[in-house]
Amino acid sequence: MGVHVGVDLGGSKLRIVANLRGDLVSEQSLSGPEFNPEMLSRKIEDYCARQGIHPDTIGIAVPGLLQPP
């Protein structure tokens, strides 16, 4: 079974979670208006390094990204 990482990027918080050996392991940090793609990439890389994982997939949710016309 592969390792899958979920990322929830909100306007003020970032949460990263994975199911590791049957346990959900999550970390939360701040985001905000200055948060950029490079920062997101670094947060995901750091999380994976701390957990000692190389995910097969990464799913990213960005609520409010799309505005109706």
C-alpha positions, 0 to 999 in steps of 0.5 A, spaced: 500 500 500 502 506 498 503 513 502 498 518 500 499 525 503 493 530 503 494 538 504 489 543 506 491 550 504 486 555 507 487 563 507 490 562 514 492 555 516 496 549 512 494 542 514 498 536 512 496 529 513 498 522 512 496 515 514 502 512 516 502 505 519 495 505 521 495 512 524 493 519 521 499 524 522 498 531 521 501 538 522 498 544 522 502 551 520 500 558 518 499 560 511 496 567 509 497 572 504 504 572 503 504 564 503 507 562 496 508 556 492 515 555 494 513 555 501 508 550 500 513 546 496 518 547 502 512 545 507 510 538 504 518 536 503 519 538 510 513 534 513 515 528 508 522 528 511 520 528 518 516 522 517 521 519 513 516 518 507 516 518 499 509 519 498 506 516 491 500 521 491 499 528 494 492 531 494 491 539 495 485 542 497 485 550 496 478 552 498 475 558 495 480 558 490 475 558 484 470 564 484 463 563 480 463 568 475 
